[in-house]
């Protein structure tokens, strides 16, 4: 049945991983019409030194002439 793979930066604690796994499981089970027990979620913590975007590793400091748009945080419709 459904297998979900999540790669995110290292540093999230067990409670955050548990919440992520629970929410993804419930959502996918509802949409796929399968029991939650059939959903597998794999969470990989990635060190920023092994994560690249825009030609740079994430642990490299940005120079002043590099602009990065602000990240939009999905709050699931809840107020932050």
TORKOL-4160 file (C-alpha; in steps of 0.2 Angstrom, whole numbers, padded with zeros to 4 digits, m for minus):
80
<pt num="1" X="0000" Y="0000" Z="0000"/>
<pt num="2" X="0006" Y="0018" Z="0001"/>
<pt num="3" X="0024" Y="0022" Z="0006"/>
<pt num="4" X="0028" Y="0040" Z="0010"/>
<pt num="5" X="0046" Y="0046" Z="0010"/>
<pt num="6" X="0050" Y="0062" Z="0019"/>
<pt num="7" X="0068" Y="0070" Z="0019"/>
<pt num="8" X="0070" Y="0085" Z="0030"/>
<pt num="9" X="0084" Y="0094" Z="0039"/>
<pt num="10" X="0091" Y="0085" Z="0054"/>
<pt num="11" X="0086" Y="0093" Z="0071"/>
<pt num="12" X="0068" Y="0089" Z="0073"/>
<pt num="13" X="0064" Y="0080" Z="0089"/>
<pt num="14" X="0054" Y="0063" Z="0091"/>
<pt num="15" X="0038" Y="0072" Z="0095"/>
<pt num="16" X="0039" Y="0082" Z="0078"/>
<pt num="17" X="0042" Y="0066" Z="0069"/>
<pt num="18" X="0028" Y="0057" Z="0078"/>
<pt num="19" X="0016" Y="0071" Z="0073"/>
<pt num="20" X="0022" Y="0071" Z="0055"/>
<pt num="21" X="0020" Y="0052" Z="0054"/>
<pt num="22" X="0002" Y="0053" Z="0062"/>
<pt num="23" X="m0004" Y="0067" Z="0051"/>
<pt num="24" X="0003" Y="0060" Z="0035"/>
<pt num="25" X="m0004" Y="0043" Z="0039"/>
<pt num="26" X="m0021" Y="0049" Z="0042"/>
<pt num="27" X="m0022" Y="0060" Z="0027"/>
<pt num="28" X="m0016" Y="0047" Z="0015"/>
<pt num="29" X="m0027" Y="0033" Z="0022"/>
<pt num="30" X="m0042" Y="0045" Z="0020"/>
<pt num="31" X="m0038" Y="0049" Z="0002"/>
<pt num="32" X="m0032" Y="0032" Z="m0003"/>
<pt num="33" X="m0047" Y="0023" Z="0006"/>
<pt num="34" X="m0035" Y="0011" Z="0015"/>
<pt num="35" X="m0033" Y="0007" Z="0033"/>
<pt num="36" X="m0020" Y="0017" Z="0042"/>
<pt num="37" X="m0010" Y="0001" Z="0046"/>
<pt num="38" X="m0007" Y="0000" Z="0027"/>
<pt num="39" X="0002" Y="0016" Z="0026"/>
<pt num="40" X="0021" Y="0017" Z="0029"/>
<pt num="41" X="0030" Y="0033" Z="0032"/>
<pt num="42" X="0049" Y="0034" Z="0031"/>
<pt num="43" X="0057" Y="0050" Z="0038"/>
<pt num="44" X="0075" Y="0054" Z="0034"/>
<pt num="45" X="0085" Y="0067" Z="0044"/>
<pt num="46" X="0097" Y="0075" Z="0032"/>
<pt num="47" X="0112" Y="0085" Z="0038"/>
<pt num="48" X="0112" Y="0102" Z="0030"/>
<pt num="49" X="0130" Y="0099" Z="0023"/>
<pt num="50" X="0122" Y="0085" Z="0012"/>
<pt num="51" X="0107" Y="0096" Z="0006"/>
<pt num="52" X="0110" Y="0107" Z="m0009"/>
<pt num="53" X="0099" Y="0120" Z="m0017"/>
<pt num="54" X="0103" Y="0133" Z="m0030"/>
<pt num="55" X="0120" Y="0126" Z="m0032"/>
<pt num="56" X="0125" Y="0128" Z="m0014"/>
<pt num="57" X="0125" Y="0117" Z="0001"/>
<pt num="58" X="0113" Y="0122" Z="0014"/>
<pt num="59" X="0126" Y="0124" Z="0027"/>
<pt num="60" X="0135" Y="0137" Z="0017"/>
<pt num="61" X="0132" Y="0155" Z="0022"/>
<pt num="62" X="0124" Y="0166" Z="0009"/>
<pt num="63" X="0133" Y="0181" Z="0002"/>
<pt num="64" X="0125" Y="0199" Z="0002"/>
<pt num="65" X="0121" Y="0198" Z="m0016"/>
<pt num="66" X="0112" Y="0182" Z="m0015"/>
<pt num="67" X="0093" Y="0184" Z="m0011"/>
<pt num="68" X="0082" Y="0170" Z="m0005"/>
<pt num="69" X="0063" Y="0173" Z="m0004"/>
<pt num="70" X="0056" Y="0170" Z="0013"/>
<pt num="71" X="0050" Y="0153" Z="0017"/>
<pt num="72" X="0031" Y="0151" Z="0018"/>
<pt num="73" X="0026" Y="0140" Z="0033"/>
<pt num="74" X="0011" Y="0129" Z="0031"/>
<pt num="75" X="0001" Y="0130" Z="0047"/>
<pt num="76" X="m0013" Y="0119" Z="0041"/>
<pt num="77" X="m0025" Y="0134" Z="0042"/>
<pt num="78" X="m0021" Y="0137" Z="0060"/>
<pt num="79" X="m0014" Y="0154" Z="0066"/>
<pt num="80" X="0005" Y="0153" Z="0070"/>
